Amino acid sequence: MNSLLRCSRVRTASSLLKTAPSSRRFLATEIDANTDAKPEKRVRKDFTQRLNNGPSFSDFASSSAPLTPAEAMEKAQSKAAKARLPRWLKTDIPVGKEVSRIRKTLRELKLHTVCEEARCPNMGECWGGGKHGTATATIMIMGDTCTRGCRFCSVKTSKTPGALDANEPQNVARALAAWGLDYVVLTSVDRDDLPDFGSAHFAETVRSIREQAPQMMIECLTPDFLGRADLIEPVAQSGLDVYAHNIETVEGLQRLVRDHRANYKQSMFVLEHVKRTKPTLLTKSSIMLGVGETDAEVMQTMRDLRTAGVDIVTLGQYMRPTKRHMKVHEYVTPEKFAHWEKVGSELGFVYAASGPLVRSSYKAGEFFISEILRKRASASMRNVAASVAEGRNKSPTIQA
């Protein structure tokens, strides 16, 4: 009986639920189930409005009339002409048996040349002997990483380069003796990390070459050794023929072009002190053109070099090694370079080499420097012979 009553109550409750108006409770708000209203969708009205109010295609398109095919071609050619090197700066890619032979020896002995590191345009001419037949090379000692960061130079830089190779002086001398070169230029990276900036290593390399190739003419293109006289002197007295140190640019552009540790007066002091240390030694320096200098500044720099006793000056075009380096301000014409060569002669330089492709260790320049050194050596031998003959004539005759 109780179970029947219970079942009837359940049925009655369920029937009431079916017949009652349908409604649901949501967040304490009753919504009629029969209504057709739906919740409004969220639309990014602000973004759409900004997009519609933004620039149209016409804002990006040129308002001027389109170029004709002929005009477009002319414009493209003018842009290409600006980007290209002038014809007088184009050189052949260095190839040949002599170039390959020197490269092979360099790799075997783990040596470096500034010809390769600085991407010199004259490498093929120098290594192959060129029209003058004076085969030359510029060896870079003390590693291939510099402690300074000049804006024109493509040599790698680091505050802590590797240790010096103790065998390098002998390896360099052995390689040069095997090549049979007439003239060698020794240069180096700056080594401000060393106590003597590499002065002793430089001098030792010169002495090793003198032992193994006594006939070879040696030029040293040195760093500034921070202007220390006690470090300049060992190199000047090591047995070299030409002491070179580059002023690089005019005084007003030093900080723009060179590392902050190098400067105009310091470089001039190096050249002056070399002459004081050994007056008979040929001294040499180089100036880059095309970095923003004026004619008046170039003239003053050449005069300062002569006042410092410099015998040889070279002037060449600055060539940007990569896009990360300082831009070329202008490409100086061959006629202007010819003018500076004439000025150099008028100022009293023993030799002045000036041209777009001239570098501090320039092939043709080394030919003429070789001739100067040979003439000096011949004159010295003649003076010695004359002195000996004069001594014999003045010697007393012994009577029998």
HELIX and SHEET records of a PDB file:
HELIX    1   1 ASN A    2  THR A   19  1                                  18    
HELIX    2   2 LYS A   45  ASN A   53  1                                   9    
HELIX    3   3 PHE A   57  PHE A   60  1                                   4    
HELIX    4   4 PRO A   69  ALA A   83  1                                  15    
HELIX    5   5 ARG A   87  LEU A   89  5                                   3    
HELIX    6   6 LYS A   97  GLU A  108  1                                  12    
HELIX    7   7 VAL A  114  GLU A  117  1                                   4    
HELIX    8   8 MET A  123  GLY A  128  1                                   6    
HELIX    9   9 GLU A  168  TRP A  179  1                                  12    
HELIX   10  10 SER A  199  GLN A  212  1                                  14    
HELIX   11  11 PHE A  225  GLY A  227  5                                   3    
HELIX   12  12 ALA A  229  ALA A  236  1                                   8    
HELIX   13  13 GLU A  251  LEU A  253  5                                   3    
HELIX   14  14 GLN A  254  VAL A  257  1                                   4    
HELIX   15  15 TYR A  264  THR A  277  1                                  14    
HELIX   16  16 ASP A  295  THR A  307  1                                  13    
HELIX   17  17 PRO A  334  LEU A  347  1                                  14    
HELIX   18  18 LYS A  363  LYS A  394  1                                  32    
SHEET    1   A 2 SER A  23  PHE A  26  0                                        
SHEET    2   A 2 THR A  29  ASP A  32 -1                                        
SHEET    1   B 8 HIS A 112  THR A 113  0                                        
SHEET    2   B 8 THR A 136  ILE A 141 -1                                        
SHEET    3   B 8 TYR A 183  SER A 188  1                                        
SHEET    4   B 8 MET A 217  LEU A 221  1                                        
SHEET    5   B 8 VAL A 242  ALA A 244  1                                        
SHEET    6   B 8 LEU A 282  LEU A 289  1                                        
SHEET    7   B 8 ILE A 312  GLN A 317  1                                        
SHEET    8   B 8 TYR A 351  SER A 354  1                                        
SHEET    1   C 2 THR A 145  CYS A 146  0                                        
SHEET    2   C 2 LYS A 156  THR A 157  1                                        
END                                                                             
